[in-house]
Amino acid sequence: MHTSPLTAAPILVTGAAGFIGSHLVEALLARGERVVGIDNFDPFYEREVKVRNLAVVASQPRFSLEEVDLRDTRAVEAVFKRHLPRRVFHFAAKAGVRPSLLDPADCMAVNTTATQHLLAACARSAVEHVVFASSSSVYGDSRRLPFREDEPCGRPLSPYAAGKIDAEAACRRHVAATGCPVTCLRLFTVYGPRQRPDLAIHRFVRAIAQGRPITLYGDGSSRRDYTHVSDIVTGALAAMERPGGFCVFNLGRGVPATLAETVRMIKEAVGRKAVIERLPTQEGDLDQTWADISLAGRELRFEPVEDLEEGIREFVAWWRSTATD
C-alpha cells in the first residue's frame, strides 16, 4: 500500500464533502496522505447530507476542511498559503444537466470561472499536478459509439456540458502556460453509496421503497454507462501518478445499460414493484453514453471491477441504513 510521511505536502480535494469527493478523501487518507478538503456546502441539497459524507474522516488528524467558495479568489488564495498543497483533485462542480438549464449563469460561474480561479492559485503556488473531474456530457449528441477521447466536443446539449468543455480548455491553457500537468477525467454516470439525492438511481430506490411513482423520460431504451464510485476513485488515484503534460481519459464501466434494465435491477434489489409515470425525453439529455476506456486501460491500468447489479444491491443496503424519510 502507498504511504506518505506525515510531513509531506498535503493533497487538496475540492468538492470534498460531495458524493465522489468524500470517497476520494477517504481513499487518500487510507494511503497515508495528508488531505485538505474544500467545500462551499452549496444548498442544492441539504448540508446535513454532506456533513454525513465526511463523518468517517472528520476527526482524523491528517484531514482538514475549509468551507470556501471557489469563486472567492481571496479565500482560495488564503487556503493555498496556509496549506501549501502540491497536488490538487478538482472535483467541485455545480452538478447536473437539468439544474444547469434552470440557472445557466450560475452553472458557468462555478464550473468554468471557479476552475480558472483555482488554476490561477495552482500556478502561483507551484502545484505539481492537477486532476480535474470533467463529464461524459461533453460528448453532446455525438453518434460515434463508444465515446472516445479524440471525439470533437463542439456540440454540447446543456450549459453544464458547455461549462465542462470550457473548463477542459482552461486546463489545457494552464499546462501550456505553466508546464504543470493536468489530467482531465470524463466521468460516466457515477453511482454508489452517498450518491446525490437528485440522481436517478438514488431517486428510483427511494421512490420504489416508499411505494411512490417514479418518472421515466422516454421509452426506457436510453442507455447509460453506470460506473461505481469505487472504480472512479481508483482511476482518479492512478491519474495523479501519470507523467506530465495535458491528457484526457474516459472513466466508465464500458458496458452501458438501458433505463428499463436499470429499473428492473432496482425493483429486484428493493423487492417491490415500481409505479411508472412516463414523460417525453427532456431537453439536454443524451440518448446514450458509452465509454471507450481503452486509453485509460493502457495508460492508467484502469480496469473497472464493480458489476452494476451487485452495485445496485449495495446501494439499496446503504440507502436503507441511512434513510430518514
CORMO-V53956 format. One line per field, one symbol per residue. ss: DSSP state (A for helix, B for strand, O for the rest). phi: phi as a letter, one per 40 degrees, with the letter a starting at -180 (. if undefined). burial: # if it has 16 or more other C-alpha atoms within 10 Angstrom, else .. A space follows every 50 residues. Layout:
ss: ???
phi: ???
burial: ???
This chain:
ss: OOOOOOOOOOBBBBOOOOAAAAAAAAAAAAOOOOBBBBBOOOOOOOAAAA AAAOOOOOOOOOBBBBBOOOOOAAAAAAAAAAAOOOBBBBOOOOOOAAAA AAOAAAAAAAAAAAAAAAAAAAAAOOOOBBBBBBBAAAAOOOOOOOBOOO OOOOOOOOAAAAAAAAAAAAAAAAAAAAOOBBBBBBBOOBBOOOOOOOOA AAAAAAAAAOOOOBBBBOOOOOBBOOBBAAAAAAAAAAAAOOOOOBBBBB BOOOOOBBAAAAAAAAAAAAOOOOOBBBBOOOOOOOOBOOBOOAAAAAAA OOOOOOOAAAAAAAAAAAAAAAOOO
phi: .cbbccccccbcbcgcccdcdcccddcccccgccbbbbabfdcdadddcc dcdbdcbdccccbbbbcbccccccccdcccccbfcbbbbbbcacchccdc ccacccdccccbccccccccccccbfccabbbccaccccfcdbcbccbcc cdbbbcbaddcccccccccccccccccbgccbbcbccbfcbhdgddcccd ccccdcccccgbcbbbcgcgccbbccbcdccccdccccccccccgbabbc bacgbcbccccccdccdcccgacbcbbbbcdcdgcccabaccbccccccb fcbcbcccccccccccccdccbcbb
burial: ........#####################...#########.......## .###..#.....###..####.#..##.##...################# #..#..#################...################...####. ..#..#############.######...###################..# #########....#.##....################.##.#...##### #########..##.###.##...#.........###.##########..# .###...##.###.##..#......
